[in-house]
Amino acid sequence: MKGINVINEELIIGRHNDGSRITICVSSVSLFDDEDVIVGAVDVLEDISLRKQDELLERMAAIGKTAGIVGHDIRNPLQAMVGDIYLIKDYLTSHPKFNESDVVESLDQIEKNIGYIDKIVADLQDYSREIIPKYVDVNLYDLVTTVFQPITIPDNLAPSIDIDPSFRFKSDPTLLKRIFSNLIINAIQAMPNGGKLKITGGLNEEIIYLTVEDTGVGIPEIVKPKLFNPMMTTKSKGQGLGLAVVKRLVEALNGKITFESEEGKGTTFIIRLPLQKK
């Protein structure tokens, strides 16, 4: 026997008398011989209701712990925005012939802070809410290109997209955009001195492979086992929810996320998603 292939799908099939949901995980297991020929298959049913409840409690506890951090992180950009607005008003009223570049600079800072606050709120929502994917036809190249548009790319960073422009598959575009956005922003922050950022995607034996690769600082060995845990961050600011959210969104699509990293050389995140045939 050469190996097995397991595809998991969670199904909500009912509720207990107390109103709580019954969640069953159906594992479709295919058995292969040495010539990659399927020699058998079996479906395994597992009641994972308690596990799902534990995951919900864990998420709620993590959100409670981050409440103070979130309040602090939101207050700082809000105060900066108030300051920029005051400066713009004062400048416009005091200088009839104002310099447009000074106003634009302040407006740019306001826009960046709004984006930062929006990401904090989005991460909290994605980490706490129930995620039910809505599968539609997706062009991966167009989706990734759209993700890049609102992100500020430093001049010393070279991004590239290695995806067939015609590659399409069924998935939830909103979840995919959130996944790529968090990973791309994470990669940019990991390259303060510049570097290369490469996005790849394709299909291999009914498994969709997506990668986000950077040539940044890498992940310390002590951090690796806890990388996807909430509140795990090596940055001076942030809630440490970004990668925890990515993992949760990937798993909502019945996928898996792993990474390879070496300090001083960079990190590659690898996402594997099952091909949706319906």
GIVEN-V710208 format. One record per pair of residues at least 4 apart in sequence whose C-alpha atoms are under 8 Angstrom apart, sorted by the first residue. I is the first residue (numbers start at 1). J is the second residue. D is the distance in Angstrom with one decimal. If there is no record, write none. Layout:
i: {I/I}
j: {J/J}
d: {D/D}
This chain:
i: {1/1/1/1/2/2/2/2/2/3/3/3/4/4/4/4/5/5/5/6/6/6/6/7/7/7/7/7/8/8/8/8/8/9/9/9/9/10/10/10/10/11/11/11/11/12/12/12/12/13/13/13/13/14/14/14/15/15/15/15/16/16/16/21/22/22/22/23/23/23/23/24/24/24/24/24/25/25/25/25/25/26/26/26/26/27/27/27/28/28/28/28/29/29/29/29/30/30/30/30/30/31/31/31/31/32/32/32/32/32/33/33/33/48/49/50/51/52/53/54/55/56/56/57/58/59/59/59/60/60/61/62/62/62/63/63/63/65/66/66/66/67/68/69/69/69/70/70/70/70/71/72/73/73/73/74/74/74/75/76/77/77/77/77/77/78/78/79/80/80/80/81/81/81/81/82/83/84/84/84/84/84/85/85/86/87/87/88/88/88/89/90/91/91/92/92/99/100/101/102/103/104/105/106/107/108/109/110/111/112/113/114/115/116/117/118/119/120/120/121/122/123/123/123/123/124/124/125/126/126/126/127/127/127/127/131/131/132/133/133/133/133/133/134/134/135/135/135/135/136/136/136/136/137/137/137/137/138/138/138/138/138/138/138/139/139/139/139/139/139/140/140/140/140/140/140/140/141/141/141/141/141/141/141/142/142/143/143/143/144/144/144/145/147/147/147/147/148/151/153/153/154/155/156/156/156/157/157/157/157/157/157/158/158/158/158/159/159/159/159/160/160/160/160/161/161/161/162/162/162/162/163/163/163/163/163/164/164/167/169/169/170/170/170/171/171/171/172/172/173/174/175/175/176/177/178/178/179/179/179/179/179/180/180/181/182/182/182/182/183/183/183/183/183/184/184/185/186/187/187/187/187/187/187/188/188/188/190/190/190/190/191/191/191/191/191/192/194/195/195/195/196/196/196/197/197/197/197/198/198/198/198/199/199/199/199/200/200/200/200/201/201/201/201/202/202/202/203/203/203/204/204/206/206/207/207/207/207/208/208/208/208/208/209/209/209/209/210/210/210/211/211/211/211/212/212/212/213/213/213/213/214/214/214/215/215/215/215/216/216/216/216/217/217/217/217/218/218/218/218/218/218/218/219/219/219/219/219/219/219/220/220/220/221/223/226/227/227/227/227/228/228/228/228/229/229/229/229/230/230/230/230/230/231/231/231/232/232/232/233/233/233/240/241/242/243/244/245/246/247/247/247/248/249/250/250/250/250/250/250/251/251/253/254/254/255/255/255/255/256/256/256/257/257/257/257/258/258/258/259/259/259/259/260/260/260/261/261/261/261/262/262}
j: {31/32/33/34/32/33/34/35/36/31/32/33/29/30/31/32/29/30/31/27/28/29/30/27/28/29/254/274/25/26/27/28/254/25/26/27/254/23/24/25/26/23/24/25/26/21/22/23/24/21/22/23/24/21/22/23/19/20/21/22/20/21/22/49/47/48/49/47/48/49/52/45/46/47/48/49/44/45/46/47/48/43/44/45/46/43/44/45/41/42/43/44/41/42/43/44/38/39/40/41/42/38/39/40/41/36/37/38/39/40/37/38/39/52/53/54/55/56/57/58/59/60/128/61/62/63/127/128/64/128/65/66/230/231/67/124/128/69/70/231/239/71/72/73/238/239/74/120/238/239/75/76/77/237/238/78/117/120/79/80/81/113/114/116/117/82/113/83/84/110/113/85/109/110/113/86/87/88/106/107/109/110/89/106/90/91/106/92/103/106/93/94/95/98/96/98/103/104/105/106/107/108/109/110/111/112/113/114/115/116/117/118/119/120/121/122/123/124/239/125/126/127/241/242/245/128/241/129/131/245/249/241/244/245/248/249/252/252/171/172/175/252/253/171/172/170/171/172/173/170/171/172/173/168/169/170/171/143/168/169/170/171/172/173/143/165/166/167/168/169/144/163/165/167/168/169/201/145/161/163/164/165/166/167/146/165/147/173/177/148/177/180/149/151/177/180/181/181/185/157/188/194/194/193/194/195/188/191/194/195/196/197/194/195/196/197/196/197/198/199/196/197/198/199/198/199/200/198/199/200/201/167/199/200/201/202/201/202/202/275/276/275/276/277/176/253/276/176/253/177/178/179/249/180/181/182/246/183/245/246/249/250/184/212/185/186/242/243/246/187/212/243/246/269/188/212/189/190/191/197/212/213/214/216/192/197/214/214/216/217/218/195/214/215/216/217/216/216/214/215/216/213/214/215/212/213/214/215/211/212/213/214/210/211/212/213/209/210/211/212/208/209/210/211/208/209/210/207/208/209/208/209/274/275/272/273/274/275/271/272/273/274/275/270/271/272/273/270/271/272/268/269/270/271/268/269/270/266/267/268/269/266/267/268/264/265/266/267/264/265/266/267/263/264/265/266/261/262/263/264/265/266/267/223/224/261/262/263/266/267/224/262/263/225/227/232/232/233/243/244/232/243/244/247/240/241/243/244/239/240/241/243/244/239/240/241/239/240/241/238/239/240/244/245/246/247/248/249/250/251/256/257/252/253/254/255/256/257/271/273/255/256/273/273/274/271/272/273/274/271/272/273/269/270/271/272/269/270/271/267/268/269/270/267/268/269/265/266/267/268/266/267}
d: {7.5/6.2/4.6/6.1/5.7/4.9/4.8/7.9/7.3/6.2/5.4/7.0/6.6/5.5/4.6/5.9/5.7/5.2/6.7/6.3/5.7/4.6/6.6/5.7/5.4/6.8/7.9/7.5/6.6/5.8/4.5/6.5/6.6/5.8/5.4/6.6/6.6/6.9/5.9/4.5/6.2/6.0/5.4/6.3/7.4/7.0/6.1/4.8/6.4/7.9/6.2/6.5/7.1/5.9/5.3/7.7/5.6/5.4/4.2/5.3/5.3/6.2/6.7/7.1/7.4/7.9/5.5/6.0/5.6/4.8/7.7/6.5/5.5/4.6/5.8/7.1/8.0/5.8/5.2/6.4/6.5/6.5/5.7/4.8/6.6/5.5/5.0/6.5/7.2/6.0/4.6/6.5/5.5/5.3/6.1/7.7/6.6/7.8/6.0/4.4/6.8/5.5/5.7/5.1/5.9/5.2/5.2/4.5/5.6/7.4/5.5/6.6/6.5/6.2/6.3/6.1/6.2/6.2/6.3/6.1/6.2/6.2/7.8/6.1/6.2/6.2/6.9/6.3/6.2/6.9/6.3/6.3/6.4/7.4/6.2/7.4/7.7/8.0/5.9/7.2/6.4/6.2/6.3/6.1/7.7/6.4/6.0/7.4/7.8/6.6/6.0/6.4/7.1/7.3/6.9/6.3/6.0/7.9/6.1/6.3/6.1/5.3/7.7/7.9/7.4/6.2/7.4/6.2/6.2/7.7/7.9/6.1/7.5/5.3/7.1/6.2/6.3/6.2/5.6/7.5/7.7/7.0/6.2/7.6/6.1/5.9/8.0/6.0/6.1/7.1/6.2/6.0/5.7/7.2/6.6/6.5/7.0/6.1/6.1/6.6/6.2/6.0/6.4/6.3/6.2/6.2/6.2/6.2/6.3/6.2/6.2/6.1/6.3/6.5/6.4/6.1/6.0/6.3/8.0/6.2/6.1/6.0/6.4/6.4/6.4/6.1/7.5/5.7/7.6/6.2/7.7/7.6/7.5/5.4/7.2/7.6/6.5/7.2/7.7/5.6/7.5/6.9/6.7/7.1/5.1/5.6/4.4/4.8/7.8/5.1/5.6/6.2/7.6/6.7/5.7/4.5/6.6/7.4/5.3/5.4/5.7/6.4/7.8/6.6/6.2/7.4/6.9/6.0/4.5/6.9/6.2/7.4/7.4/6.2/6.1/7.8/7.7/6.2/7.7/5.8/6.8/5.2/7.7/7.3/6.2/7.3/6.4/7.4/7.0/6.5/7.3/7.2/6.7/7.5/6.1/7.1/6.0/7.6/7.7/6.8/7.6/7.5/8.0/7.2/4.6/6.7/7.9/7.9/4.7/4.9/5.8/7.3/7.9/6.3/4.8/6.1/5.9/4.5/5.8/8.0/7.9/6.3/4.9/6.3/5.9/4.8/6.1/7.2/6.0/4.7/6.9/7.3/7.6/5.5/5.3/6.8/7.9/7.6/7.2/7.3/7.4/7.5/5.9/7.9/7.8/7.6/7.5/6.3/7.9/6.0/6.4/6.2/6.3/6.2/5.8/6.1/7.5/6.3/8.0/5.2/6.9/7.4/5.9/7.9/6.1/6.0/6.1/7.3/7.1/6.1/6.8/7.6/7.7/8.0/6.2/7.1/6.3/6.3/6.7/7.2/7.9/7.5/5.8/7.2/7.3/7.7/7.9/7.8/5.0/5.7/7.3/6.1/7.7/7.0/4.4/6.5/7.8/7.8/7.2/5.6/6.6/8.0/5.7/5.6/7.3/5.7/4.6/7.0/7.9/5.9/5.1/6.5/7.5/5.7/4.8/6.4/7.9/5.7/5.2/6.8/7.2/5.4/4.4/6.4/5.8/5.4/6.8/5.7/4.6/6.1/6.4/7.2/6.4/5.2/6.3/5.7/4.9/5.6/7.9/5.6/5.0/6.2/6.3/7.0/5.7/4.9/6.7/5.9/5.0/6.6/6.6/5.4/4.6/6.2/5.6/5.3/6.9/7.5/5.8/4.2/6.4/5.3/5.5/6.4/7.9/5.5/4.0/6.6/6.5/6.0/4.3/6.9/5.7/4.6/6.2/5.6/5.6/5.2/4.1/5.5/6.0/4.4/5.4/6.7/6.6/5.9/6.4/5.7/7.7/7.1/6.6/7.8/6.1/7.9/5.8/6.7/6.2/7.9/7.3/8.0/7.2/5.3/4.7/6.8/7.9/7.8/7.7/5.6/7.9/5.6/5.0/7.8/5.4/5.5/4.0/5.9/7.8/4.8/7.4/7.3/7.3/4.7/7.6/5.9/6.4/6.2/6.3/6.1/6.1/6.1/7.7/6.4/6.1/6.6/6.7/5.2/6.2/6.8/7.5/7.8/4.9/6.1/7.0/6.6/6.9/7.0/5.4/4.3/6.5/5.8/5.3/6.7/7.0/5.6/4.5/6.4/5.9/5.3/6.6/7.0/5.5/4.3/5.7/5.7/5.2/6.6/7.5/5.8/4.2/6.3/5.8/6.6}
